[in-house]
Amino acid sequence: MKQESIDFDYRYGFSMPERSVKKTRPGLSARIVAEISDMKGEPAWMRKYRLESFEVFKKKKVPSFGADLSKIDFQDITYYLKASEGNADAWADLPQEIKDTYDKIGVPEAEKKFLAGVSAQYESEVVYESIQKELSKKGVIFCDMDTAVRKYPALVRKYFGTLIPQGDNKFAALNSAVWSGGSFVYVPKNVKVTLPLQAYFRINAERFGQFERTIIIAEEGSSVHYIEGCTAPIYTSASLHAAVVEIFVHKNARVRYTTVQNWSKNIYNLVTKRARAEEGAIMEWIDCNIGSGVTMKYPAVYLAGRGARGEVLSIAFAGKDQHQDAGAKMVHLASDTSSRIVSKSISKDGGRTSYRGLVHVAPGAKRASSSVVCDALLLDPQSRSDTYPTMRIRSKDARIEHEARVEKLSLDKLFYLASRGISEDDAEGLLVNGFIEPVAREIPLEYSIELNRLMDLEMKGSIG
């Protein structure tokens, strides 16, 4: 799967020499799937689950909607690469090239300043993880998924694949067969995690697939904020990122999941994310998609308990050779549930953004309410924005609002800023950051500053 156009000023486009202590050969087969399980030393039930998922994958078709996925060659990808033995709990213990990578990205500094815990994945495996001791004493679990399978098998088996089954879609089936790494978060009843937990995912190798699997469980009355960041070097060949995220928000609990995705343009970013919110629970997705050549991602909330609330706030930026096909799904299964979707997209230099969303209200979901707002900003005549909303309302007393708007940069505002001595590039950046502000303000300060900086660089054409 080739991608011809490459920009070399992407901040995270540096690569380190490939390092591996374990690695499968390129290609996908039942033998490769079994080899991954053997390398990990997994229990029989997980090995069986992987092999069953591979059979499902072979039968499933590549999605025909959204972005063009016809150039993905599943036999040209390396599905497992372990870059170091075990994982470290101190940055000094990491292999030098991995440590240098995360030092450049700034993860250690972020951990020191404003995080309750960090998990860093490099290629297929988590290489570093830490959590504040006081949280561990309260029973909070924050570890990689491979560790969770070994240490907490009963808890993992209770939830794994229950929200996103093997047959959900082709890429969920692929993840279920070859998954590696990802995060496992468990927050006990009434425990509040006041500082965010962060996972950072880095693809370093060429023609590589990263397939992390994440489960978050928030017990009754608890709360947690989880942040993920993603980057990769630039190569002439493409790589595949196909993650699966399942979140369980129990009675009166609250989970916020923030993504600042800045993959390079040679990445296919095809992710399945879903949450289930019980009575009185709150689930919030904050989804920022800046990088990747292709993104297809639609975070979902199943509002299963009375009074549950779901929210998706998303930003998508598509520049040259980018197609961001993103959106949200809200499924109202219980009475007095509410949801809100706010989608902000920007297209520049011929880029394409698409909002693809679903609001479903089941027959028994009385007094459900939902608000959907889709705003698109086109920065030139060559760019494109599409909206594909689906509303399935089966309850007569539901209150549903939908608003969609496409606009161009205001020439009057640009002229006003120019009259104040502001350059055209800076003026466009200011207006774009104002456009995304309703979503950006929901992100922790340090991350919103980084998001605005990334948007400024995109506007000036200095990110790949």
Secondary structure by P-SEA (a helix, b strand, c coil): cccccccccccccccccccccccccccccaaaaaaaaaaacccaaaaaaaaaaaaaaaaccccccccccccccccccccccccccccccccccccaaaaaaaaaaaaaaaaaccccbbbbbcccccccccccaaaaaaccccccaaaaaaccaaaaaacccccccccccaaaaaaaacccbbbbbbbcccccccbbbbbbbbbccccbbbbbbbbbbbcccccbbbbbbbccccccbbbbbbbbbbbbbcccbbbbbbbbcccccccbbbbbbbbbbcccbbbbbbbbbccccbbbbbbbbcccccbbbbbbbbbbbbcccbbbbccbbbbbccccccbbbbbbbbbccbbbbbbbbbbbbcccccbbbbbbbbbbbbcccccbbbbbbbbbcccccbbbbbbbbbbcccaaaaaaaaaacccaaaaaaaaaaaaaaaaaaaccaaaaaaaaaaaaaaaacccc
